[in-house]
Amino acid sequence: MSFSFVDLFAGIGGFHAALAALGGSCTFASEIDPLAKAVYERNWGTDVAGDIVELTQDRMGVPEHDVLAAGFPCQPFSKSGFQRGMDETRGTLFWNIARVLEERKPSVILLENVRNLAGPRHRDTTWRVIVRTLRDLGYKVSSEPTVFSPHLLPPGLGGRPQVRERVFITGTYVGRERAWAESPDAPLLLNRPIGGWDPQSWDVEHHLPLEDDHDIAGVDRYRLTPSETYWISVWEDLLTEIRAESGNAKLPGFPIWADAFKAVPEIEAATPGWKADFLRKNSAFYRQYRSIIDSWLARHDYLRDVPPSRRKLEWQAQDAASLWDTVMHFRPSGIRAKKPSYLPALVAITQTSIVGQRRRRITPREAARLQGLPDWFDFGAQTDAASYKQMGNGVNVGAAYYLLREHVLRDKDDIAKRAPHVVQSILSAPVSSDVALGGAGGDRVATTGILAPI
C-alpha cells in the first residue's frame, strides 16, 4: 500500500527518489529555484510550487500527507557562510516547516541539513530550538543529532564513495505529552560504518563507477586545461625529488605553502596562531630540503606562471605514489590531493573532483551517481555548472532511504497506530535504494511513486 509525501525545498528530487523508491507517492513539492524546478518536473512528472513562504502564510497551501521531507536551506548554518543561523532570513524557513506540521500533522518527518546545524556555534541555540519546537508540535525527536554520510553505507545498502556528513532529523507524531516524555536521547544512527563496512574499501573507479572517456559526449570540456596540468606537474616534480631524497618518507600532513619557503619564517605580530604555526612548519620543511626546493623553484621560473592559490598543496593522500594517482580539488586554499577511495562532499560551488588517472573532472552523470541518482535521471539541456550546483545542494538518495527505513523500523509501533500503510510500504521495500531504483544504469522502475519511462 502506498503512502503520500510532500517534498519541501525539493531541489531536483533527492528525497523524492528515496521516498518514491520506498513506495511513496508525491502529492506536493515546492522549490524556489526555477532551474531546479524544471529538472524536478522533467524527471518526476510532478508540478512544483514555488516559494514556501507564500504557501504557508495566509492559508495552508500544502495538502494532507503521511510523510514530510525537507532539506531546508543550509546557508545560514554552513561553515562556508556567515553562520547567522536563525538570525538570517533563510534560517527562519524552518518556521514554515513548523507551520505545515502544526496544521497537517504528518505521521513521519525527515529533515536534512549540514552538519554544522548541530555544531558548536549552533548546538545550544538553533539545534535546541528545532528539537524543542518539534516536540511541542507533537513529534518524538532525538535529543542528539543523527550525523551520517553515504560513505559509511556499504554498496549493497545504497552507499556511495562520498564523504557527505549531514544532520538528519527524523520524527514520529505521538502528541506533545508523549513527545516530551518519550523522545530518545540517542541519535537514530551513530556516525560510524554500517554492518562492518570498511570505508577504506571504496574505490572511485570501480564503485562510482566512472564513465568510459570514449562514451562521454564532449569529454574535452572535463579534461584539465594546459595550465592546470602544468600546475600539477610542477608539484609532482617537487614531490618526486623529495621522495627520492628522503627514501619515500611520508609527505607533510600540513599545507605546503611555496610562498612560505623561507629560512626564517616571516610572522607579523597580528598573524593568527594557526597561520603562524603553518609558517613555522613550512620554514622547517624548506630548511630540511633547501637545496632541492631552491633547484625546483629555479627550474620553474620561481613559479611565476603559477597563481598564488595554486602555490599551496594539501597532501591528504597518505602513501599514494603520485599526484596523478590521487583525487584532486582546486580550492581557494590550494590544490588538495586525497586517496582515490572516496570523494569529498559535492558542493554548490566550483570545486569539482579531479580524477588524477583520468586527468579530468568527474562529469555531471558521475556526480549524479555519487548522489545515488540512477542513470535514467535527466538534466535536460541546462549547463553543467547548473547540474553541479544542484547536486551540491542535494540530498544523497541512499543515505535518506536508509535513514527513513531505519526510523520506521525503530518507531513502527507508533507509526502504525496512525498510518499502518506507511510501515507496510517502507518495510516491504528492498533494503537498498539502488535495488529499488533499478541500480546505476538500470531501467526506470515502475514502482508506486516512480514514473514509467518518459
Number of C-alpha atoms within 10 A of each C-alpha: 13 18 25 21 27 27 25 27 25 27 29 28 28 25 31 28 28 29 29 26 29 31 25 26 22 23 18 21 26 22 22 16 15 12 16 23 22 18 22 26 15 17 20 21 13 14 15 20 18 17 13 21 15 12 16 18 11 8 8 15 15 21 12 18 19 22 24 27 24 23 22 21 18 20 20 22 26 18 15 8 11 11 19 17 23 19 11 14 10 16 19 16 17 17 15 18 21 17 17 20 21 14 14 16 23 23 22 26 25 20 19 24 24 22 20 22 25 22 17 10 16 18 15 11 14 20 22 15 14 16 20 17 15 25 25 16 21 22 30 29 27 20 16 18 26 22 23 24 23 29 31 27 24 21 18 12 21 24 29 32 32 24 17 24 21 23 20 24 27 25 29 26 23 23 15 16 14 14 23 18 10 14 17 14 11 13 17 23 16 13 15 16 17 16 10 10 15 14 22 13 13 23 17 20 16 10 17 23 15 18 13 9 13 8 8 12 8 10 14 11 12 19 18 18 13 8 11 15 13 14 18 19 14 18 19 15 15 16 17 14 15 19 14 11 12 11 8 14 11 14 18 14 11 14 19 24 23 20 13 20 23 17 15 14 17 14 14 8 8 7 12 10 11 8 11 17 15 17 24 19 20 25 22 17 19 22 16 13 15 16 10 15 19 13 12 18 15 10 12 13 10 14 18 10 12 17 11 15 14 22 20 22 21 21 23 19 22 14 12 17 13 16 24 18 18 23 27 30 22 19 16 12 16 19 21 22 26 21 20 22 20 23 25 18 19 24 16 17 12 14 18 27 21 24 26 19 14 18 18 22 22 20 22 20 22 17 22 28 24 30 27 29 27 23 18 19 20 14 21 11 8 12 10 15 13 15 24 24 18 23 24 21 21 24 27 30 30 28 30 28 28 20 20 23 23 18 20 22 14 12 15 19 13 17 22 15 11 14 18 15 17 25 22 17 17 25 17 13 16 15 18 23 29 24 17 23 27 17 20 18 13 13 14 19 18 14 18 18 24 24 14 12 10 9
